[in-house]
Amino acid sequence: MSNKVVIAGVNTSKLPKLSNDDIMALMKKVKSGDELSREAFVVANLRLVLSVVQRFIGKSDKADDMFQVGCVGLMKAIDNFDESLNVRFSTYAVPMIIGEIRRFLRDNNSVRVSRSLRDIAYKSLQAKEELSKNSFNEPTIDEISKYLNIPAKTITFALDAISDTVSLSDPIYSDGSDTIELQDQISDLKDSDDSLYEKIAIKDAIKKLSPREREILLLRYYVGKTQMEVSQEVGISQAQVSRLEKNALKSIKEKIE
């Protein structure tokens, strides 16, 4: 078969495809303790693991290992998924699968980090979690340093040492079909795409206004006339000008949000 891919002994062309409704119905059985349903649920979501693994193929030649590690992330997601969150299972599972694979790649990196430095890094991460419990703000390096009685420079160096290099094409979120990559979250303050899209959206929204509404907005915000001056120019009362202006602005706001 042309679509056949065998990874970790699994023929992916034979994996089942389930709708979100089917996934959620099966999840209810899993949460009730049905082991057969759990096995079926894992198999039904192996395509999800594969889709994440394919994102990391260029960073390692250990595709089979990454697939197996990704399955660990999948099972953790199954165990911790809360149906009351009202989100797709894939939305919840993908970040956990990515996290497991990243840890695997980091721990198997060819650049070895000394045990003592790694221990400091992990102690720092644990301290960060402890300090976060009592504060709404993320603890600073200096606060972690004081908590552990370890120099701030040492903590910074240790944390940097265990951080894996990321690619702009690394996935950070997926809903099962569309994936958001790191590069999608980086903005250019000089020429923001968001600003461009907003301008286009406003322009399209203005086109959908009535001729009278467009005329009033033109006179008010481009020419700079007062509502009284506009009312005299277009031949309607100031109250009508005010009402049409408010309706036009409300319509534009609704179309760009």
PyRosetta script that sets phi, psi and omega in degrees:
from pyrosetta import init, pose_from_sequence

init()
pose = pose_from_sequence("MSNKVVIAGVNTSKLPKLSNDDIMALMKKVKSGDELSREAFVVANLRLVLSVVQRFIGKSDKADDMFQVGCVGLMKAIDNFDESLNVRFSTYAVPMIIGEIRRFLRDNNSVRVSRSLRDIAYKSLQAKEELSKNSFNEPTIDEISKYLNIPAKTITFALDAISDTVSLSDPIYSDGSDTIELQDQISDLKDSDDSLYEKIAIKDAIKKLSPREREILLLRYYVGKTQMEVSQEVGISQAQVSRLEKNALKSIKEKIE")
pose.set_psi(1, 138.4)
pose.set_omega(1, -174.8)
pose.set_phi(2, -69.0)
pose.set_psi(2, -26.9)
pose.set_omega(2, -178.4)
pose.set_phi(3, -94.5)
pose.set_psi(3, 7.9)
pose.set_omega(3, -177.0)
pose.set_phi(4, -72.4)
pose.set_psi(4, 127.6)
pose.set_omega(4, 174.2)
pose.set_phi(5, -133.8)
pose.set_psi(5, 123.0)
pose.set_omega(5, 178.9)
pose.set_phi(6, -106.5)
pose.set_psi(6, 119.6)
pose.set_omega(6, -179.1)
pose.set_phi(7, -137.8)
pose.set_psi(7, 130.2)
pose.set_omega(7, -176.5)
pose.set_phi(8, 52.2)
pose.set_psi(8, 35.7)
pose.set_omega(8, 178.3)
pose.set_phi(9, 77.9)
pose.set_psi(9, 6.5)
pose.set_omega(9, -178.3)
pose.set_phi(10, -105.9)
pose.set_psi(10, 124.8)
pose.set_omega(10, 175.8)
pose.set_phi(11, -83.6)
pose.set_psi(11, 101.2)
pose.set_omega(11, -172.5)
pose.set_phi(12, -67.9)
pose.set_psi(12, -19.1)
pose.set_omega(12, 179.9)
pose.set_phi(13, -69.5)
pose.set_psi(13, -17.8)
pose.set_omega(13, -177.9)
pose.set_phi(14, -101.7)
pose.set_psi(14, 5.1)
pose.set_omega(14, 179.4)
pose.set_phi(15, -72.7)
pose.set_psi(15, 140.4)
pose.set_omega(15, -178.5)
pose.set_phi(16, -71.3)
pose.set_psi(16, 154.8)
pose.set_omega(16, 175.2)
pose.set_phi(17, -116.4)
pose.set_psi(17, 119.1)
pose.set_omega(17, -178.5)
pose.set_phi(18, -117.2)
pose.set_psi(18, 146.9)
pose.set_omega(18, 175.7)
pose.set_phi(19, -74.5)
pose.set_psi(19, 167.3)
pose.set_omega(19, 179.2)
pose.set_phi(20, -62.4)
pose.set_psi(20, -36.4)
pose.set_omega(20, 178.6)
pose.set_phi(21, -63.7)
pose.set_psi(21, -41.3)
pose.set_omega(21, 178.2)
pose.set_phi(22, -64.4)
pose.set_psi(22, -40.5)
pose.set_omega(22, 179.7)
pose.set_phi(23, -60.9)
pose.set_psi(23, -45.5)
pose.set_omega(23, -177.5)
pose.set_phi(24, -69.0)
pose.set_psi(24, -36.1)
pose.set_omega(24, 178.0)
pose.set_phi(25, -65.6)
pose.set_psi(25, -40.3)
pose.set_omega(25, 178.6)
pose.set_phi(26, -68.0)
pose.set_psi(26, -35.8)
pose.set_omega(26, 179.1)
pose.set_phi(27, -61.6)
pose.set_psi(27, -37.2)
pose.set_omega(27, 178.6)
pose.set_phi(28, -60.2)
pose.set_psi(28, -39.7)
pose.set_omega(28, 178.4)
pose.set_phi(29, -68.6)
pose.set_psi(29, -37.2)
pose.set_omega(29, 178.3)
pose.set_phi(30, -62.4)
pose.set_psi(30, -45.4)
pose.set_omega(30, -178.3)
pose.set_phi(31, -66.8)
pose.set_psi(31, -21.4)
pose.set_omega(31, 178.3)
pose.set_phi(32, -82.0)
pose.set_psi(32, -4.9)
pose.set_omega(32, 177.2)
pose.set_phi(33, 99.1)
pose.set_psi(33, 12.4)
pose.set_omega(33, 179.6)
pose.set_phi(34, -77.4)
pose.set_psi(34, 107.3)
pose.set_omega(34, -176.5)
pose.set_phi(35, -67.0)
pose.set_psi(35, -36.6)
pose.set_omega(35, 178.5)
pose.set_phi(36, -64.2)
pose.set_psi(36, -39.2)
pose.set_omega(36, 177.9)
pose.set_phi(37, -66.8)
pose.set_psi(37, -35.3)
pose.set_omega(37, 178.0)
pose.set_phi(38, -63.1)
pose.set_psi(38, -44.5)
pose.set_omega(38, 178.4)
pose.set_phi(39, -62.3)
pose.set_psi(39, -43.1)
pose.set_omega(39, 179.8)
pose.set_phi(40, -64.6)
pose.set_psi(40, -36.2)
pose.set_omega(40, -179.3)
pose.set_phi(41, -67.5)
pose.set_psi(41, -41.0)
pose.set_omega(41, 178.3)
pose.set_phi(42, -61.4)
pose.set_psi(42, -48.2)
pose.set_omega(42, -179.5)
pose.set_phi(43, -61.0)
pose.set_psi(43, -40.8)
pose.set_omega(43, -178.0)
pose.set_phi(44, -65.3)
pose.set_psi(44, -19.8)
pose.set_omega(44, -177.5)
pose.set_phi(45, -111.3)
pose.set_psi(45, 11.4)
pose.set_omega(45, 177.8)
pose.set_phi(46, -66.0)
pose.set_psi(46, -28.1)
pose.set_omega(46, 176.1)
pose.set_phi(47, -62.3)
pose.set_psi(47, -33.8)
pose.set_omega(47, 178.5)
pose.set_phi(48, -63.3)
pose.set_psi(48, -43.2)
pose.set_omega(48, 177.7)
pose.set_phi(49, -62.8)
pose.set_psi(49, -44.8)
pose.set_omega(49, -179.6)
pose.set_phi(50, -60.1)
pose.set_psi(50, -41.3)
pose.set_omega(50, -178.7)
pose.set_phi(51, -62.6)
pose.set_psi(51, -34.5)
pose.set_omega(51, 178.2)
pose.set_phi(52, -73.9)
pose.set_psi(52, -43.2)
pose.set_omega(52, 179.9)
pose.set_phi(53, -57.2)
pose.set_psi(53, -41.2)
pose.set_omega(53, -178.2)
pose.set_phi(54, -61.2)
pose.set_psi(54, -25.4)
pose.set_omega(54, 178.1)
pose.set_phi(55, -71.6)
pose.set_psi(55, -22.4)
pose.set_omega(55, -175.9)
pose.set_phi(56, -105.7)
pose.set_psi(56, 0.5)
pose.set_omega(56, -174.7)
pose.set_phi(57, -53.4)
pose.set_psi(57, -39.5)
pose.set_omega(57, -177.6)
pose.set_phi(58, -70.3)
pose.set_psi(58, -14.5)
pose.set_omega(58, -176.4)
pose.set_phi(59, -95.5)
pose.set_psi(59, -10.6)
pose.set_omega(59, -178.6)
pose.set_phi(60, -160.3)
pose.set_psi(60, 150.3)
pose.set_omega(60, 177.3)
pose.set_phi(61, -96.6)
pose.set_psi(61, 11.3)
pose.set_omega(61, -177.5)
pose.set_phi(62, -99.4)
pose.set_psi(62, 60.0)
pose.set_omega(62, -176.8)
pose.set_phi(63, -61.3)
pose.set_psi(63, -43.8)
pose.set_omega(63, 180.0)
pose.set_phi(64, -61.5)
pose.set_psi(64, -43.9)
pose.set_omega(64, 179.5)
pose.set_phi(65, -63.7)
pose.set_psi(65, -42.6)
pose.set_omega(65, 180.0)
pose.set_phi(66, -64.2)
pose.set_psi(66, -37.1)
pose.set_omega(66, 179.2)
pose.set_phi(67, -63.4)
pose.set_psi(67, -44.7)
pose.set_omega(67, 179.9)
pose.set_phi(68, -65.6)
pose.set_psi(68, -40.7)
pose.set_omega(68, 177.5)
pose.set_phi(69, -65.3)
pose.set_psi(69, -39.1)
pose.set_omega(69, 177.6)
pose.set_phi(70, -62.0)
pose.set_psi(70, -34.1)
pose.set_omega(70, 177.5)
pose.set_phi(71, -65.5)
pose.set_psi(71, -32.8)
pose.set_omega(71, 175.8)
pose.set_phi(72, -63.5)
pose.set_psi(72, -43.6)
pose.set_omega(72, 177.2)
pose.set_phi(73, -62.5)
pose.set_psi(73, -38.5)
pose.set_omega(73, 178.1)
pose.set_phi(74, -60.9)
pose.set_psi(74, -46.1)
pose.set_omega(74, -178.4)
pose.set_phi(75, -67.6)
pose.set_psi(75, -34.0)
pose.set_omega(75, 175.3)
pose.set_phi(76, -64.4)
pose.set_psi(76, -39.9)
pose.set_omega(76, 179.1)
pose.set_phi(77, -64.1)
pose.set_psi(77, -39.9)
pose.set_omega(77, 178.5)
pose.set_phi(78, -61.7)
pose.set_psi(78, -44.5)
pose.set_omega(78, -177.5)
pose.set_phi(79, -66.6)
pose.set_psi(79, -33.3)
pose.set_omega(79, -173.2)
pose.set_phi(80, -102.6)
pose.set_psi(80, -4.1)
pose.set_omega(80, -176.5)
pose.set_phi(81, -65.6)
pose.set_psi(81, 134.6)
pose.set_omega(81, 179.5)
pose.set_phi(82, -111.3)
pose.set_psi(82, 113.0)
pose.set_omega(82, -177.9)
pose.set_phi(83, -62.5)
pose.set_psi(83, -26.6)
pose.set_omega(83, -177.5)
pose.set_phi(84, -71.3)
pose.set_psi(84, -11.1)
pose.set_omega(84, 179.7)
pose.set_phi(85, -68.4)
pose.set_psi(85, -18.9)
pose.set_omega(85, 178.9)
pose.set_phi(86, 59.3)
pose.set_psi(86, 43.4)
pose.set_omega(86, 175.1)
pose.set_phi(87, -128.5)
pose.set_psi(87, 158.3)
pose.set_omega(87, 176.9)
pose.set_phi(88, -62.9)
pose.set_psi(88, 145.5)
pose.set_omega(88, 178.0)
pose.set_phi(89, -60.9)
pose.set_psi(89, -39.9)
pose.set_omega(89, -178.4)
pose.set_phi(90, -61.5)
pose.set_psi(90, -35.2)
pose.set_omega(90, 178.9)
pose.set_phi(91, -62.1)
pose.set_psi(91, -38.0)
pose.set_omega(91, -180.0)
pose.set_phi(92, -78.4)
pose.set_psi(92, -38.3)
pose.set_omega(92, -171.4)
pose.set_phi(93, -76.9)
pose.set_psi(93, -38.0)
pose.set_omega(93, -173.4)
pose.set_phi(94, -56.6)
pose.set_psi(94, -47.4)
pose.set_omega(94, 178.5)
pose.set_phi(95, -60.2)
pose.set_psi(95, -34.0)
pose.set_omega(95, 179.3)
pose.set_phi(96, -70.4)
pose.set_psi(96, -38.7)
pose.set_omega(96, 177.7)
pose.set_phi(97, -64.9)
pose.set_psi(97, -44.3)
pose.set_omega(97, 178.4)
pose.set_phi(98, -60.2)
pose.set_psi(98, -42.4)
pose.set_omega(98, -179.5)
pose.set_phi(99, -61.1)
pose.set_psi(99, -42.7)
pose.set_omega(99, 179.4)
pose.set_phi(100, -64.0)
pose.set_psi(100, -43.4)
pose.set_omega(100, -178.7)
pose.set_phi(101, -66.8)
pose.set_psi(101, -40.1)
pose.set_omega(101, 178.9)
pose.set_phi(102, -64.2)
pose.set_psi(102, -40.3)
pose.set_omega(102, 177.6)
pose.set_phi(103, -63.3)
pose.set_psi(103, -40.0)
pose.set_omega(103, 178.9)
pose.set_phi(104, -62.6)
pose.set_psi(104, -46.0)
pose.set_omega(104, -179.4)
pose.set_phi(105, -65.4)
pose.set_psi(105, -38.1)
pose.set_omega(105, 179.8)
pose.set_phi(106, -66.4)
pose.set_psi(106, -46.6)
pose.set_omega(106, -177.2)
pose.set_phi(107, -70.4)
pose.set_psi(107, -20.4)
pose.set_omega(107, 179.5)
pose.set_phi(108, -108.4)
pose.set_psi(108, 19.3)
pose.set_omega(108, 179.3)
pose.set_phi(109, -66.3)
pose.set_psi(109, 143.6)
pose.set_omega(109, 179.7)
pose.set_phi(110, -67.3)
pose.set_psi(110, -21.6)
pose.set_omega(110, 176.6)
pose.set_phi(111, -85.7)
pose.set_psi(111, 107.9)
pose.set_omega(111, -174.6)
pose.set_phi(112, -85.0)
pose.set_psi(112, 138.5)
pose.set_omega(112, 177.8)
pose.set_phi(113, -108.4)
pose.set_psi(113, 135.7)
pose.set_omega(113, -177.4)
pose.set_phi(114, -60.8)
pose.set_psi(114, 151.6)
pose.set_omega(114, -178.5)
pose.set_phi(115, -60.1)
pose.set_psi(115, -41.9)
pose.set_omega(115, -177.6)
pose.set_phi(116, -64.2)
pose.set_psi(116, -40.9)
pose.set_omega(116, 179.9)
pose.set_phi(117, -67.9)
pose.set_psi(117, -39.6)
pose.set_omega(117, 178.6)
pose.set_phi(118, -64.9)
pose.set_psi(118, -39.0)
pose.set_omega(118, 179.1)
pose.set_phi(119, -62.8)
pose.set_psi(119, -41.6)
pose.set_omega(119, 178.5)
pose.set_phi(120, -63.2)
pose.set_psi(120, -40.4)
pose.set_omega(120, -179.6)
pose.set_phi(121, -62.8)
pose.set_psi(121, -46.0)
pose.set_omega(121, -178.8)
pose.set_phi(122, -68.2)
pose.set_psi(122, -36.9)
pose.set_omega(122, 175.3)
pose.set_phi(123, -62.7)
pose.set_psi(123, -37.1)
pose.set_omega(123, 179.5)
pose.set_phi(124, -66.5)
pose.set_psi(124, -40.0)
pose.set_omega(124, 178.6)
pose.set_phi(125, -66.3)
pose.set_psi(125, -39.7)
pose.set_omega(125, 177.6)
pose.set_phi(126, -65.6)
pose.set_psi(126, -41.0)
pose.set_omega(126, 178.4)
pose.set_phi(127, -63.9)
pose.set_psi(127, -38.1)
pose.set_omega(127, 178.8)
pose.set_phi(128, -60.6)
pose.set_psi(128, -42.1)
pose.set_omega(128, 178.7)
pose.set_phi(129, -65.4)
pose.set_psi(129, -43.0)
pose.set_omega(129, -179.3)
pose.set_phi(130, -63.3)
pose.set_psi(130, -45.1)
pose.set_omega(130, -179.1)
pose.set_phi(131, -67.6)
pose.set_psi(131, -30.8)
pose.set_omega(131, -178.9)
pose.set_phi(132, -69.4)
pose.set_psi(132, -24.4)
pose.set_omega(132, -178.1)
pose.set_phi(133, -65.8)
pose.set_psi(133, -28.7)
pose.set_omega(133, -176.1)
pose.set_phi(134, -105.7)
pose.set_psi(134, 12.6)
pose.set_omega(134, -178.2)
pose.set_phi(135, -150.4)
pose.set_psi(135, 148.1)
pose.set_omega(135, 176.7)
pose.set_phi(136, -81.2)
pose.set_psi(136, -14.4)
pose.set_omega(136, -178.4)
pose.set_phi(137, -102.5)
pose.set_psi(137, 149.5)
pose.set_omega(137, 178.0)
pose.set_phi(138, -71.2)
pose.set_psi(138, 131.8)
pose.set_omega(138, -177.7)
pose.set_phi(139, -64.4)
pose.set_psi(139, 144.9)
pose.set_omega(139, 178.4)
pose.set_phi(140, -82.5)
pose.set_psi(140, 167.7)
pose.set_omega(140, 176.9)
pose.set_phi(141, -60.3)
pose.set_psi(141, -39.0)
pose.set_omega(141, -179.9)
pose.set_phi(142, -64.3)
pose.set_psi(142, -38.1)
pose.set_omega(142, 179.1)
pose.set_phi(143, -67.9)
pose.set_psi(143, -39.9)
pose.set_omega(143, 177.2)
pose.set_phi(144, -66.1)
pose.set_psi(144, -39.8)
pose.set_omega(144, 178.6)
pose.set_phi(145, -59.7)
pose.set_psi(145, -44.7)
pose.set_omega(145, -180.0)
pose.set_phi(146, -67.4)
pose.set_psi(146, -38.9)
pose.set_omega(146, -178.9)
pose.set_phi(147, -63.8)
pose.set_psi(147, -40.1)
pose.set_omega(147, -176.6)
pose.set_phi(148, -95.7)
pose.set_psi(148, -11.3)
pose.set_omega(148, -175.7)
pose.set_phi(149, 59.9)
pose.set_psi(149, 43.5)
pose.set_omega(149, 177.9)
pose.set_phi(150, -125.7)
pose.set_psi(150, 137.9)
pose.set_omega(150, -179.3)
pose.set_phi(151, -53.8)
pose.set_psi(151, 140.2)
pose.set_omega(151, -177.7)
pose.set_phi(152, -59.7)
pose.set_psi(152, -37.9)
pose.set_omega(152, -179.6)
pose.set_phi(153, -63.1)
pose.set_psi(153, -37.6)
pose.set_omega(153, 179.9)
pose.set_phi(154, -66.6)
pose.set_psi(154, -41.7)
pose.set_omega(154, 179.1)
pose.set_phi(155, -64.2)
pose.set_psi(155, -44.7)
pose.set_omega(155, 178.7)
pose.set_phi(156, -59.5)
pose.set_psi(156, -45.5)
pose.set_omega(156, -179.2)
pose.set_phi(157, -63.5)
pose.set_psi(157, -41.4)
pose.set_omega(157, -178.6)
pose.set_phi(158, -65.8)
pose.set_psi(158, -43.5)
pose.set_omega(158, -179.8)
pose.set_phi(159, -66.2)
pose.set_psi(159, -38.0)
pose.set_omega(159, 177.3)
pose.set_phi(160, -65.5)
pose.set_psi(160, -34.9)
pose.set_omega(160, -175.9)
pose.set_phi(161, -66.5)
pose.set_psi(161, -33.3)
pose.set_omega(161, -178.2)
pose.set_phi(162, -95.1)
pose.set_psi(162, -1.2)
pose.set_omega(162, 179.0)
pose.set_phi(163, -80.7)
pose.set_psi(163, 127.2)
pose.set_omega(163, 178.7)
pose.set_phi(164, -83.2)
pose.set_psi(164, 149.0)
pose.set_omega(164, 177.4)
pose.set_phi(165, -68.7)
pose.set_psi(165, 132.3)
pose.set_omega(165, -179.0)
pose.set_phi(166, -108.4)
pose.set_psi(166, 153.8)
pose.set_omega(166, 177.4)
pose.set_phi(167, -102.2)
pose.set_psi(167, 150.7)
pose.set_omega(167, 176.9)
pose.set_phi(168, -63.0)
pose.set_psi(168, -19.7)
pose.set_omega(168, 179.8)
pose.set_phi(169, -94.4)
pose.set_psi(169, 5.8)
pose.set_omega(169, 177.8)
pose.set_phi(170, -64.2)
pose.set_psi(170, 136.8)
pose.set_omega(170, 178.4)
pose.set_phi(171, -76.3)
pose.set_psi(171, 139.7)
pose.set_omega(171, 176.8)
pose.set_phi(172, -122.0)
pose.set_psi(172, -11.3)
pose.set_omega(172, 179.3)
pose.set_phi(173, -164.2)
pose.set_psi(173, 146.3)
pose.set_omega(173, 175.7)
pose.set_phi(174, -152.4)
pose.set_psi(174, 144.2)
pose.set_omega(174, 174.9)
pose.set_phi(175, -104.7)
pose.set_psi(175, 15.8)
pose.set_omega(175, 179.3)
pose.set_phi(176, 102.7)
pose.set_psi(176, -22.4)
pose.set_omega(176, 179.7)
pose.set_phi(177, -125.6)
pose.set_psi(177, -54.4)
pose.set_omega(177, 178.3)
pose.set_phi(178, -98.6)
pose.set_psi(178, 136.4)
pose.set_omega(178, -178.6)
pose.set_phi(179, -117.1)
pose.set_psi(179, 134.7)
pose.set_omega(179, 175.3)
pose.set_phi(180, -95.9)
pose.set_psi(180, 127.4)
pose.set_omega(180, -179.7)
pose.set_phi(181, -100.4)
pose.set_psi(181, 165.1)
pose.set_omega(181, -178.9)
pose.set_phi(182, -56.8)
pose.set_psi(182, -40.3)
pose.set_omega(182, -177.6)
pose.set_phi(183, -63.7)
pose.set_psi(183, -23.5)
pose.set_omega(183, 179.1)
pose.set_phi(184, -71.4)
pose.set_psi(184, -18.1)
pose.set_omega(184, -176.6)
pose.set_phi(185, -99.8)
pose.set_psi(185, 1.1)
pose.set_omega(185, -179.5)
pose.set_phi(186, -98.4)
pose.set_psi(186, 124.9)
pose.set_omega(186, -177.0)
pose.set_phi(187, -110.3)
pose.set_psi(187, 155.4)
pose.set_omega(187, 175.5)
pose.set_phi(188, -107.9)
pose.set_psi(188, 109.4)
pose.set_omega(188, -175.6)
pose.set_phi(189, -64.8)
pose.set_psi(189, -22.6)
pose.set_omega(189, -179.1)
pose.set_phi(190, -77.2)
pose.set_psi(190, -32.4)
pose.set_omega(190, -176.6)
pose.set_phi(191, -146.9)
pose.set_psi(191, 74.0)
pose.set_omega(191, -173.8)
pose.set_phi(192, -74.0)
pose.set_psi(192, 131.0)
pose.set_omega(192, 175.0)
pose.set_phi(193, -63.4)
pose.set_psi(193, -34.8)
pose.set_omega(193, 179.1)
pose.set_phi(194, -59.7)
pose.set_psi(194, -41.1)
pose.set_omega(194, 179.5)
pose.set_phi(195, -64.5)
pose.set_psi(195, -41.1)
pose.set_omega(195, 179.4)
pose.set_phi(196, -64.1)
pose.set_psi(196, -46.3)
pose.set_omega(196, -179.8)
pose.set_phi(197, -63.2)
pose.set_psi(197, -37.2)
pose.set_omega(197, 179.8)
pose.set_phi(198, -64.9)
pose.set_psi(198, -41.2)
pose.set_omega(198, 178.8)
pose.set_phi(199, -63.5)
pose.set_psi(199, -41.5)
pose.set_omega(199, 179.2)
pose.set_phi(200, -64.6)
pose.set_psi(200, -41.3)
pose.set_omega(200, -179.6)
pose.set_phi(201, -64.5)
pose.set_psi(201, -40.9)
pose.set_omega(201, 178.8)
pose.set_phi(202, -64.9)
pose.set_psi(202, -41.6)
pose.set_omega(202, 179.7)
pose.set_phi(203, -61.8)
pose.set_psi(203, -44.0)
pose.set_omega(203, 178.9)
pose.set_phi(204, -65.9)
pose.set_psi(204, -37.5)
pose.set_omega(204, 179.7)
pose.set_phi(205, -66.4)
pose.set_psi(205, -38.3)
pose.set_omega(205, 179.1)
pose.set_phi(206, -65.3)
pose.set_psi(206, -36.2)
pose.set_omega(206, 179.8)
pose.set_phi(207, -62.1)
pose.set_psi(207, -27.2)
pose.set_omega(207, -176.5)
pose.set_phi(208, -86.2)
pose.set_psi(208, -3.5)
pose.set_omega(208, 177.1)
pose.set_phi(209, -76.0)
pose.set_psi(209, 162.7)
pose.set_omega(209, 176.2)
pose.set_phi(210, -72.1)
pose.set_psi(210, 157.6)
pose.set_omega(210, 179.0)
pose.set_phi(211, -54.5)
pose.set_psi(211, -40.1)
pose.set_omega(211, -179.1)
pose.set_phi(212, -65.9)
pose.set_psi(212, -42.2)
pose.set_omega(212, 179.3)
pose.set_phi(213, -64.0)
pose.set_psi(213, -42.1)
pose.set_omega(213, 179.1)
pose.set_phi(214, -63.5)
pose.set_psi(214, -39.0)
pose.set_omega(214, -179.3)
pose.set_phi(215, -64.3)
pose.set_psi(215, -42.2)
pose.set_omega(215, -179.1)
pose.set_phi(216, -66.0)
pose.set_psi(216, -44.1)
pose.set_omega(216, 178.4)
pose.set_phi(217, -63.3)
pose.set_psi(217, -37.0)
pose.set_omega(217, 179.2)
pose.set_phi(218, -63.0)
pose.set_psi(218, -46.9)
pose.set_omega(218, -178.9)
pose.set_phi(219, -69.1)
pose.set_psi(219, -35.6)
pose.set_omega(219, -176.6)
pose.set_phi(220, -77.7)
pose.set_psi(220, -45.3)
pose.set_omega(220, -169.7)
pose.set_phi(221, -107.3)
pose.set_psi(221, -14.8)
pose.set_omega(221, 177.4)
pose.set_phi(222, -104.0)
pose.set_psi(222, -47.8)
pose.set_omega(222, 179.1)
pose.set_phi(223, -80.3)
pose.set_psi(223, -35.0)
pose.set_omega(223, 177.0)
pose.set_phi(224, 93.5)
pose.set_psi(224, 24.6)
pose.set_omega(224, -179.2)
pose.set_phi(225, -81.5)
pose.set_psi(225, 156.0)
pose.set_omega(225, 174.6)
pose.set_phi(226, -79.8)
pose.set_psi(226, 166.9)
pose.set_omega(226, 178.8)
pose.set_phi(227, -62.1)
pose.set_psi(227, -36.1)
pose.set_omega(227, 178.7)
pose.set_phi(228, -64.5)
pose.set_psi(228, -43.4)
pose.set_omega(228, 179.3)
pose.set_phi(229, -65.0)
pose.set_psi(229, -39.0)
pose.set_omega(229, 178.9)
pose.set_phi(230, -65.1)
pose.set_psi(230, -42.3)
pose.set_omega(230, -178.7)
pose.set_phi(231, -61.4)
pose.set_psi(231, -39.0)
pose.set_omega(231, 178.8)
pose.set_phi(232, -68.2)
pose.set_psi(232, -35.0)
pose.set_omega(232, -177.4)
pose.set_phi(233, -75.3)
pose.set_psi(233, -39.0)
pose.set_omega(233, -176.2)
pose.set_phi(234, -95.4)
pose.set_psi(234, -8.2)
pose.set_omega(234, 174.5)
pose.set_phi(235, 80.8)
pose.set_psi(235, 30.5)
pose.set_omega(235, 175.3)
pose.set_phi(236, -131.3)
pose.set_psi(236, 168.8)
pose.set_omega(236, -177.4)
pose.set_phi(237, -71.6)
pose.set_psi(237, 160.3)
pose.set_omega(237, 178.0)
pose.set_phi(238, -63.4)
pose.set_psi(238, -35.0)
pose.set_omega(238, 179.3)
pose.set_phi(239, -62.9)
pose.set_psi(239, -39.6)
pose.set_omega(239, 178.0)
pose.set_phi(240, -67.3)
pose.set_psi(240, -39.7)
pose.set_omega(240, 177.6)
pose.set_phi(241, -60.3)
pose.set_psi(241, -45.8)
pose.set_omega(241, -179.7)
pose.set_phi(242, -61.2)
pose.set_psi(242, -43.3)
pose.set_omega(242, -179.0)
pose.set_phi(243, -65.8)
pose.set_psi(243, -44.9)
pose.set_omega(243, -180.0)
pose.set_phi(244, -65.5)
pose.set_psi(244, -37.5)
pose.set_omega(244, 179.3)
pose.set_phi(245, -64.8)
pose.set_psi(245, -45.3)
pose.set_omega(245, 179.5)
pose.set_phi(246, -63.4)
pose.set_psi(246, -42.7)
pose.set_omega(246, 179.6)
pose.set_phi(247, -63.5)
pose.set_psi(247, -39.1)
pose.set_omega(247, -179.3)
pose.set_phi(248, -66.6)
pose.set_psi(248, -44.6)
pose.set_omega(248, 179.7)
pose.set_phi(249, -65.4)
pose.set_psi(249, -38.8)
pose.set_omega(249, 178.3)
pose.set_phi(250, -64.6)
pose.set_psi(250, -40.8)
pose.set_omega(250, 179.9)
pose.set_phi(251, -64.0)
pose.set_psi(251, -42.4)
pose.set_omega(251, 178.8)
pose.set_phi(252, -63.7)
pose.set_psi(252, -43.7)
pose.set_omega(252, -179.8)
pose.set_phi(253, -60.7)
pose.set_psi(253, -42.9)
pose.set_omega(253, -178.5)
pose.set_phi(254, -66.2)
pose.set_psi(254, -32.6)
pose.set_omega(254, -176.3)
pose.set_phi(255, -80.8)
pose.set_psi(255, -21.0)
pose.set_omega(255, -179.0)
pose.set_phi(256, -101.1)
pose.set_psi(256, -8.3)
pose.set_omega(256, 179.2)
pose.set_phi(257, -85.2)
pose.dump_pdb("model.pdb")
